[in-house]
Amino acid sequence: MRTLEVLGSGCPNCRRLEANAREAAVMAGVEAEIRHVTDPREIVAFGVMSTPGLVIDGKVVSAGRIPSAGDIALWLSES
C-alpha cells in the first residue's frame, strides 16, 4: 500500500490536491492511504514552505502547486 500525504491547512487548494491524489490512485490502480497533514510543524519538517504539498511514501514530490491527477498517477507508477 502506498502512502500519500497532502500538506496544507485544509484550504480549497489543499482539498483539490487531495481529490486529485484520490483520483490518481484509482487511475494508477494502486491501493493508497491518503492522509491530510495540517500541523504546521509537520509540514515544515518535510521542508515544505509553500502549500499545498504532496508526499508519496515519505518523499516530497510537489510543493506550492496543484499537480493534476494524471501527473500524480505517473509518479505513483514510476516509484
N, CA and C atoms as a LAMMPS dump frame, in Angstrom:
ITEM: TIMESTEP
0
ITEM: NUMBER OF ATOMS
237
ITEM: BOX BOUNDS ff ff ff
-5.0000000000000000e+02 5.0000000000000000e+02
-5.0000000000000000e+02 5.0000000000000000e+02
-5.0000000000000000e+02 5.0000000000000000e+02
ITEM: ATOMS id mol type element x y z
1 1 1 N 0.84 -1.18 0
2 1 2 C 0 0 0
3 1 3 C 0.884 1.242 0
4 2 1 N 0.533 2.185 -0.833
5 2 2 C 1.272 3.444 -0.939
6 2 3 C 0.705 4.44 0.073
7 3 1 N 1.551 5.345 0.524
8 3 2 C 1.125 6.391 1.447
9 3 3 C 1.283 7.739 0.765
10 4 1 N 0.191 8.475 0.699
11 4 2 C 0.206 9.819 0.142
12 4 3 C -0.196 10.776 1.243
13 5 1 N 0.561 11.85 1.388
14 5 2 C 0.257 12.86 2.39
15 5 3 C 0.09 14.207 1.7
16 6 1 N -1.059 14.816 1.941
17 6 2 C -1.333 16.15 1.431
18 6 3 C -0.992 17.115 2.558
19 7 1 N -0.093 18.05 2.27
20 7 2 C 0.357 19.007 3.279
21 7 3 C -0.324 20.343 3.059
22 8 1 N -1.052 20.812 4.073
23 8 2 C -1.695 22.105 3.954
24 8 3 C -2.752 22.299 5.018
25 9 1 N -3.253 23.513 5.094
26 9 2 C -4.164 23.916 6.161
27 9 3 C -5.579 23.376 6.011
28 10 1 N -5.907 22.872 4.845
29 10 2 C -7.281 22.436 4.591
30 10 3 C -8.032 23.423 3.709
31 11 1 N -7.292 24.324 3.096
32 11 2 C -7.879 25.329 2.206
33 11 3 C -8.427 24.653 0.938
34 12 1 N -9.153 25.387 0.109
35 12 2 C -9.698 24.796 -1.122
36 12 3 C -8.62 24.16 -2.016
37 13 1 N -7.438 24.782 -2.116
38 13 2 C -6.372 24.192 -2.935
39 13 3 C -5.911 22.851 -2.37
40 14 1 N -5.827 22.771 -1.054
41 14 2 C -5.418 21.515 -0.405
42 14 3 C -6.461 20.433 -0.649
43 15 1 N -7.717 20.807 -0.553
44 15 2 C -8.791 19.825 -0.8
45 15 3 C -8.783 19.371 -2.25
46 16 1 N -8.483 20.282 -3.167
47 16 2 C -8.408 19.915 -4.585
48 16 3 C -7.252 18.951 -4.829
49 17 1 N -6.119 19.199 -4.188
50 17 2 C -4.977 18.3 -4.318
51 17 3 C -5.327 16.921 -3.757
52 18 1 N -6.016 16.887 -2.634
53 18 2 C -6.416 15.606 -2.051
54 18 3 C -7.337 14.847 -3.009
55 19 1 N -8.269 15.541 -3.627
56 19 2 C -9.171 14.907 -4.598
57 19 3 C -8.375 14.376 -5.789
58 20 1 N -7.401 15.156 -6.271
59 20 2 C -6.561 14.7 -7.382
60 20 3 C -5.755 13.465 -6.983
61 21 1 N -5.269 13.433 -5.742
62 21 2 C -4.493 12.287 -5.268
63 21 3 C -5.358 11.034 -5.219
64 22 1 N -6.594 11.179 -4.747
65 22 2 C -7.516 10.029 -4.705
66 22 3 C -7.812 9.516 -6.113
67 23 1 N -8.061 10.453 -7.023
68 23 2 C -8.33 10.087 -8.415
69 23 3 C -7.108 9.404 -9.031
70 24 1 N -5.932 9.906 -8.725
71 24 2 C -4.688 9.354 -9.27
72 24 3 C -4.467 7.92 -8.812
73 25 1 N -4.767 7.631 -7.56
74 25 2 C -4.599 6.267 -7.049
75 25 3 C -5.483 5.298 -7.832
76 26 1 N -6.69 5.721 -8.132
77 26 2 C -7.601 4.891 -8.928
78 26 3 C -7.051 4.735 -10.345
79 27 1 N -6.611 5.838 -10.932
80 27 2 C -6.062 5.806 -12.296
81 27 3 C -4.855 4.875 -12.39
82 28 1 N -3.99 4.913 -11.367
83 28 2 C -2.768 4.108 -11.376
84 28 3 C -3.03 2.672 -10.929
85 29 1 N -4.217 2.437 -10.402
86 29 2 C -4.561 1.09 -9.951
87 29 3 C -3.78 0.655 -8.719
88 30 1 N -3.486 1.611 -7.843
89 30 2 C -2.738 1.284 -6.625
90 30 3 C -3.608 1.518 -5.401
91 31 1 N -3.355 0.71 -4.399
92 31 2 C -4.022 0.892 -3.126
93 31 3 C -3.235 1.95 -2.367
94 32 1 N -3.938 2.958 -1.872
95 32 2 C -3.233 4.067 -1.223
96 32 3 C -3.967 4.532 0.015
97 33 1 N -3.173 4.887 1.005
98 33 2 C -3.702 5.554 2.193
99 33 3 C -3.38 7.03 2.005
100 34 1 N -4.411 7.863 2.064
101 34 2 C -4.216 9.291 1.857
102 34 3 C -4.481 10.002 3.178
103 35 1 N -3.5 10.755 3.606
104 35 2 C -3.544 11.448 4.893
105 35 3 C -3.39 12.938 4.648
106 36 1 N -4.181 13.741 5.35
107 36 2 C -4.073 15.193 5.214
108 36 3 C -3.334 15.725 6.445
109 37 1 N -2.183 16.319 6.233
110 37 2 C -1.346 16.848 7.316
111 37 3 C -1.589 18.354 7.416
112 38 1 N -2.129 18.792 8.565
113 38 2 C -2.435 20.21 8.743
114 38 3 C -1.543 20.888 9.778
115 39 1 N -0.794 20.118 10.533
116 39 2 C 0.074 20.68 11.577
117 39 3 C 1.263 21.392 10.925
118 40 1 N 1.392 22.713 11.138
119 40 2 C 2.48 23.461 10.503
120 40 3 C 3.87 22.896 10.813
121 41 1 N 4.057 22.368 12.017
122 41 2 C 5.371 21.816 12.376
123 41 3 C 5.683 20.573 11.551
124 42 1 N 4.669 19.739 11.315
125 42 2 C 4.882 18.552 10.477
126 42 3 C 5.188 18.956 9.037
127 43 1 N 4.479 19.966 8.552
128 43 2 C 4.68 20.429 7.174
129 43 3 C 6.107 20.951 7
130 44 1 N 6.554 21.787 7.949
131 44 2 C 7.905 22.346 7.881
132 44 3 C 8.954 21.237 8.02
133 45 1 N 8.651 20.192 8.793
134 45 2 C 9.591 19.078 8.958
135 45 3 C 9.873 18.389 7.625
136 46 1 N 8.929 18.462 6.695
137 46 2 C 9.149 17.915 5.349
138 46 3 C 9.968 18.872 4.491
139 47 1 N 10.217 20.088 4.987
140 47 2 C 10.956 21.079 4.216
141 47 3 C 10.071 21.862 3.268
142 48 1 N 8.765 21.752 3.432
143 48 2 C 7.817 22.44 2.556
144 48 3 C 7.466 23.793 3.167
145 49 1 N 7.731 24.844 2.421
146 49 2 C 7.433 26.192 2.894
147 49 3 C 6.22 26.789 2.181
148 50 1 N 5.805 26.165 1.081
149 50 2 C 4.674 26.661 0.309
150 50 3 C 3.703 25.508 0.083
151 51 1 N 2.472 25.68 0.548
152 51 2 C 1.475 24.624 0.408
153 51 3 C 0.54 24.942 -0.749
154 52 1 N -0.171 23.974 -1.269
155 52 2 C -0.208 22.597 -0.806
156 52 3 C 1.032 21.814 -1.243
157 53 1 N 1.315 20.791 -0.471
158 53 2 C 2.421 19.9 -0.8
159 53 3 C 1.916 18.476 -0.902
160 54 1 N 2.655 17.653 -1.619
161 54 2 C 2.293 16.251 -1.754
162 54 3 C 3.527 15.397 -1.49
163 55 1 N 3.341 14.413 -0.63
164 55 2 C 4.402 13.485 -0.257
165 55 3 C 3.939 12.081 -0.633
166 56 1 N 4.781 11.352 -1.365
167 56 2 C 4.479 9.966 -1.709
168 56 3 C 5.524 9.09 -1.053
169 57 1 N 5.063 8.198 -0.185
170 57 2 C 5.952 7.264 0.52
171 57 3 C 7.134 7.983 1.171
172 58 1 N 6.845 9.123 1.815
173 58 2 C 7.868 9.845 2.562
174 58 3 C 8.711 10.815 1.756
175 59 1 N 8.486 10.901 0.44
176 59 2 C 9.281 11.787 -0.417
177 59 3 C 8.405 12.925 -0.955
178 60 1 N 8.847 14.162 -0.75
179 60 2 C 8.108 15.316 -1.273
180 60 3 C 8.231 15.319 -2.792
181 61 1 N 7.086 15.302 -3.464
182 61 2 C 7.1 15.306 -4.935
183 61 3 C 6.555 16.612 -5.51
184 62 1 N 5.892 17.401 -4.67
185 62 2 C 5.331 18.652 -5.161
186 62 3 C 5.097 19.597 -3.983
187 63 1 N 5.309 20.9 -4.224
188 63 2 C 5.03 21.914 -3.203
189 63 3 C 4.647 23.217 -3.886
190 64 1 N 3.648 23.875 -3.331
191 64 2 C 3.248 25.185 -3.83
192 64 3 C 2.429 25.169 -5.098
193 65 1 N 1.945 24.006 -5.487
194 65 2 C 1.097 23.935 -6.687
195 65 3 C 0.172 22.732 -6.568
196 66 1 N -0.749 22.617 -7.518
197 66 2 C -1.698 21.51 -7.509
198 66 3 C -1.45 20.668 -8.755
199 67 1 N -0.687 19.587 -8.624
200 67 2 C -0.456 18.735 -9.787
201 67 3 C -1.745 18.026 -10.197
202 68 1 N -1.852 17.734 -11.463
203 68 2 C -3.045 17.052 -11.97
204 68 3 C -3.065 15.607 -11.495
205 69 1 N -4.238 15.002 -11.56
206 69 2 C -4.363 13.582 -11.207
207 69 3 C -3.479 12.742 -12.122
208 70 1 N -3.365 13.142 -13.387
209 70 2 C -2.518 12.411 -14.336
210 70 3 C -1.05 12.444 -13.933
211 71 1 N -0.575 13.616 -13.503
212 71 2 C 0.818 13.726 -13.046
213 71 3 C 1.058 12.849 -11.819
214 72 1 N 0.129 12.903 -10.873
215 72 2 C 0.285 12.112 -9.647
216 72 3 C 0.247 10.619 -9.973
217 73 1 N -0.643 10.21 -10.869
218 73 2 C -0.718 8.798 -11.266
219 73 3 C 0.604 8.355 -11.88
220 74 1 N 1.225 9.216 -12.675
221 74 2 C 2.525 8.9 -13.276
222 74 3 C 3.571 8.726 -12.188
223 75 1 N 3.598 9.624 -11.215
224 75 2 C 4.564 9.497 -10.108
225 75 3 C 4.333 8.201 -9.345
226 76 1 N 3.066 7.838 -9.164
227 76 2 C 2.759 6.597 -8.438
228 76 3 C 3.241 5.374 -9.2
229 77 1 N 3.141 5.413 -10.514
230 77 2 C 3.56 4.247 -11.312
231 77 3 C 5.074 4.197 -11.495
232 78 1 N 5.743 5.353 -11.382
233 78 2 C 7.198 5.395 -11.546
234 78 3 C 7.941 4.919 -10.301
235 79 1 N 7.418 5.263 -9.134
236 79 2 C 8.169 4.946 -7.913
237 79 3 C 7.795 3.61 -7.321
